[in-house]
Structure formats: C-alpha cells, structure tokens
Amino acid sequence: MKPYYADESVELYLGDCREIDAWLQADVLLTDPPYGIAYKSGSRRATLADSIANDGDTEHRDAALTAWGVDRPALVFGSWKRPKPTGTRALLVWDTKGALGMGDLSIPWKPSHQEVYVLGSGFTGRRDSDVLTYPPVQSMATNGRHHPHEKPLPLLAALLRKCPDGVVADPFAGSGSTLLAARLLGRRSIGVELEERYCEVIANRLAQGVLTLAPTP
C-alpha cells in the first residue's frame, strides 16, 4: 500500500490500522488510541472536532494491541474510566498542571491528569518518577490543538527517550505528534490515521520543517 505521506524519517498511511500492517514492522509502539469514553468536547473553536472516531468503546485499541502483541514494548494513553489493556505492567500519570477540562461538576475536584499504560519490555534510561508533569496543548491559543486529544511534543519525547531503539509506530496518529516527536529525536516512525483531514494536518506539520522541543524538566 502506498503511503499518504513519506519522507526520510516518516511513513504515514491513510486507513484503518486493523487493515494496514506496515506499522507492525516497527520496534516500539507509542500511541493515543480512542479511550472508549465517548468523548465530547466543549471547545468553542469551530475548527476543532468535538468528538473522536470509534470512541464508543475500546474495541479498536484492543484490536491494535492484540495485533502488536503483549510482549512487545508499548506505551498507550488511556482513561481510568475504562479497563486497562491486557498485559499492562505499570501505570504512568501525565500531570497536566491543572489544565484538563471541567469533569464532574458535582464534586469539588477537577481532572488534571491522564494515564499512560506500560506494556512489554526493553525500556531503558534513568529511573524517574511515574508522574510526568507537562502542560497540555491549549485549545484556544493561536497555534492551538489540531486534534481534540493532541498530546504535547515534550511529553511524547520524554516517553520516547525511555523506549528501546528503532522505529516508532503510532497506529492512531491523530494530528501526528508522535511522528513529529520521533523525528525530532532522530528516529524513524510509521503512522496510520483513519481520517484524511488529520492525514492532511500531519503532512502539513511535517512539511513545516524543523521544530524545537522544550528542555526536559
């Protein structure tokens, strides 16, 4: 199958990751799949989608992880509202510094974190806290989010620095942040995205040239 976009470090495919197997040839998985929470955004930005495809359950996440294999290294974003993936070895917490929506207004706490599940083996580097503190990509900023669940590049880079060497896969590429973070670290990556509008976003972001990462905290 011909990639939707390709350069010296990135291959991007348009379609369903359950039907495209190119990403399965990678060495490590870092992905932000549909959480299965039927997400509905309250953003006032008309250009930002208010929902995520296939987010009614974890079927697509689980199918992709079954294809990948529970023994291979993977970092997978998710929500406490749904069961963890089979084979989860550890839980990382992304602390969003208090900026993550309103949550349940009937209780005196608001959500300010997300979960990252650690599967497989081969991770390396200094042993740090399992709480990673990074501000999210703002929705209303001039250069705000392209995707409702877009993750910040510094967070993704920090996760990738702990991953084994080799090609990075993201079968739920969204706006392409995992692919961008991999390229900034000098790593090849393979992405798959179901919606063509996001493939176009990814291609445009990759074509913008060299970006920079904030220093690791």
C-alpha positions as CSV (number, residue, x, y, z in Angstrom):
1,M,0.0,0.0,0.0
2,K,1.3,3.4,-0.9
3,P,1.8,5.9,2.0
4,Y,-0.3,9.0,2.1
5,Y,2.9,10.9,3.1
6,A,6.6,9.8,3.2
7,D,9.9,11.4,3.8
8,E,13.3,10.2,5.0
9,S,12.0,9.6,8.6
10,V,8.2,9.2,8.4
11,E,5.7,7.0,6.7
12,L,2.1,7.8,7.1
13,Y,-0.8,5.7,5.9
14,L,-4.5,6.6,5.5
15,G,-6.9,3.9,6.7
16,D,-7.8,1.6,9.4
17,C,-4.8,0.2,11.4
18,R,-6.6,-3.2,11.6
19,E,-6.3,-3.4,7.8
20,I,-2.8,-1.9,7.3
21,D,0.1,-3.9,8.7
22,A,3.1,-1.6,7.8
23,W,3.1,-0.3,11.4
24,L,3.5,-3.8,12.8
25,Q,7.1,-3.8,11.5
26,A,8.2,-1.1,13.9
27,D,10.2,-1.7,17.1
28,V,8.2,0.2,19.7
29,L,4.6,1.5,20.0
30,L,3.6,4.9,21.3
31,T,0.0,5.7,20.7
32,D,-3.0,7.6,21.8
33,P,-6.0,5.5,20.8
34,P,-9.7,6.1,21.3
35,Y,-10.2,5.7,25.0
36,G,-13.7,4.3,24.8
37,I,-15.2,7.2,26.8
38,A,-17.5,8.7,24.0
39,Y,-15.5,12.0,24.3
40,K,-17.4,15.2,23.6
41,S,-15.5,18.4,23.6
42,G,-16.8,21.7,24.9
43,S,-14.3,23.8,22.9
44,R,-15.5,27.0,21.4
45,R,-13.2,26.6,18.4
46,A,-15.3,25.8,15.3
47,T,-12.3,24.2,13.6
48,L,-11.7,21.7,16.4
49,A,-13.7,18.5,16.2
50,D,-15.9,17.8,19.2
51,S,-15.5,14.0,19.1
52,I,-13.2,11.2,18.2
53,A,-13.9,8.4,15.8
54,N,-14.6,4.9,17.3
55,D,-14.5,6.3,20.8
56,G,-17.7,4.4,21.9
57,D,-15.6,1.5,23.4
58,T,-12.1,0.1,23.5
59,E,-12.5,-2.3,20.6
60,H,-10.1,-0.5,18.2
61,R,-7.5,0.0,20.9
62,D,-7.7,-3.7,22.0
63,A,-7.6,-5.0,18.4
64,A,-4.4,-2.9,17.6
65,L,-2.7,-4.1,20.8
66,T,-3.6,-7.7,20.1
67,A,-2.0,-7.4,16.6
68,W,1.0,-5.7,18.2
69,G,1.5,-8.4,20.9
70,V,1.6,-8.0,24.7
71,D,5.3,-8.8,25.0
72,R,6.5,-6.0,22.6
73,P,7.3,-2.6,24.1
74,A,4.3,-0.2,24.1
75,L,3.2,3.0,25.7
76,V,-0.6,3.6,25.4
77,F,-2.6,6.6,26.6
78,G,-5.9,5.9,28.2
79,S,-8.5,6.7,30.9
80,W,-9.3,5.3,34.3
81,K,-12.9,5.2,33.2
82,R,-12.2,2.0,31.1
83,P,-10.3,-1.2,31.8
84,K,-6.5,-1.1,31.3
85,P,-5.1,-3.0,28.3
86,T,-4.3,-6.7,28.8
87,G,-0.7,-7.1,29.8
88,T,-0.3,-3.7,31.4
89,R,2.9,-3.8,33.6
90,A,2.8,-0.3,35.0
91,L,0.8,2.9,35.0
92,L,2.3,6.4,34.3
93,V,0.4,9.5,35.2
94,W,0.5,12.6,33.0
95,D,0.0,15.6,35.3
96,T,-1.4,18.3,33.1
97,K,-0.7,21.0,35.7
98,G,-4.4,21.6,36.4
99,A,-5.5,22.1,32.8
100,L,-7.8,19.4,31.6
101,G,-11.5,20.2,31.4
102,M,-14.2,20.5,34.0
103,G,-15.1,16.9,34.8
104,D,-17.9,16.1,37.2
105,L,-19.2,19.5,38.5
106,S,-21.0,17.8,41.4
107,I,-17.7,17.1,43.2
108,P,-15.1,19.6,44.4
109,W,-12.2,18.3,42.3
110,K,-11.5,18.6,38.6
111,P,-9.5,16.3,36.4
112,S,-5.8,17.2,35.9
113,H,-4.2,14.0,34.7
114,Q,-4.3,11.2,32.2
115,E,-3.0,7.7,32.2
116,V,-0.3,6.0,30.2
117,Y,0.0,2.2,30.2
118,V,3.3,0.4,30.0
119,L,3.3,-2.9,28.2
120,G,6.1,-5.2,27.1
121,S,9.8,-4.8,27.9
122,G,13.0,-3.2,26.7
123,F,12.6,0.2,28.2
124,T,15.8,2.0,29.3
125,G,17.2,5.1,31.0
126,R,17.3,6.6,34.4
127,R,14.6,5.5,36.8
128,D,12.4,8.6,37.3
129,S,9.0,9.3,38.8
130,D,6.0,7.7,37.2
131,V,4.3,11.1,37.3
132,L,5.2,13.2,34.3
133,T,4.3,16.9,34.5
134,Y,3.8,18.8,31.2
135,P,1.2,21.4,30.2
136,P,-1.2,20.3,27.5
137,V,-1.5,21.9,24.1
138,Q,-4.1,24.7,24.6
139,S,-7.2,24.6,22.5
140,M,-7.8,28.4,22.2
141,A,-4.2,29.5,21.5
142,T,-3.2,31.0,18.2
143,N,-1.4,27.8,17.4
144,G,-3.7,25.6,19.4
145,R,-4.7,22.0,19.1
146,H,-5.3,20.4,15.8
147,H,-7.0,17.3,17.4
148,P,-9.2,17.1,20.5
149,H,-6.7,14.8,22.3
150,E,-3.5,16.2,20.9
151,K,-0.5,15.5,23.2
152,P,2.4,17.9,23.8
153,L,5.6,17.2,22.0
154,P,7.8,17.4,25.1
155,L,5.8,14.8,26.9
156,L,6.0,12.4,23.9
157,A,9.7,13.0,23.5
158,A,10.2,12.2,27.2
159,L,8.4,8.9,26.8
160,L,10.3,8.0,23.7
161,R,13.6,8.6,25.4
162,K,12.8,5.7,27.7
163,C,11.9,3.4,24.7
164,P,14.1,0.9,23.0
165,D,15.9,2.0,19.9
166,G,14.4,1.5,16.5
167,V,11.3,2.6,14.5
168,V,8.3,4.1,16.4
169,A,4.8,3.1,15.5
170,D,1.6,5.0,16.0
171,P,-1.5,3.3,14.5
172,F,-3.8,6.1,15.8
173,A,-1.7,9.0,14.6
174,G,-4.3,11.8,15.1
175,S,-2.5,15.1,14.4
176,G,0.9,13.4,14.1
177,S,2.5,14.5,17.3
178,T,4.1,11.1,18.0
179,L,5.6,11.1,14.5
180,L,6.9,14.7,15.0
181,A,8.4,13.8,18.4
182,A,10.2,10.8,16.9
183,R,11.6,12.8,14.1
184,L,12.9,15.5,16.5
185,L,14.7,12.7,18.3
186,G,16.2,11.4,15.1
187,R,14.0,8.3,14.9
188,R,12.1,6.8,12.1
189,S,8.3,6.3,12.5
190,I,5.3,4.8,10.9
191,G,1.8,6.1,11.5
192,V,-1.7,5.2,10.5
193,E,-4.6,7.6,10.6
194,L,-8.3,6.8,9.8
195,E,-9.4,10.3,8.8
196,E,-8.0,12.0,5.8
197,R,-8.4,15.5,7.3
198,Y,-5.9,14.5,10.0
199,C,-3.5,13.0,7.5
200,E,-3.5,16.4,5.8
201,V,-2.8,18.1,9.1
202,I,0.1,15.7,9.7
203,A,1.6,16.2,6.3
204,N,1.4,20.0,6.7
205,R,3.0,19.8,10.2
206,L,5.8,17.6,8.9
207,A,6.4,19.9,5.9
208,Q,6.9,22.9,8.1
209,G,10.5,22.0,8.8
210,V,12.4,21.7,12.0
211,L,10.6,22.3,15.3
212,T,12.1,22.5,18.7
213,L,11.4,20.8,22.0
214,A,11.3,22.5,25.3
215,P,14.1,21.3,27.7
216,T,13.3,18.2,29.7
217,P,12.1,19.1,33.1
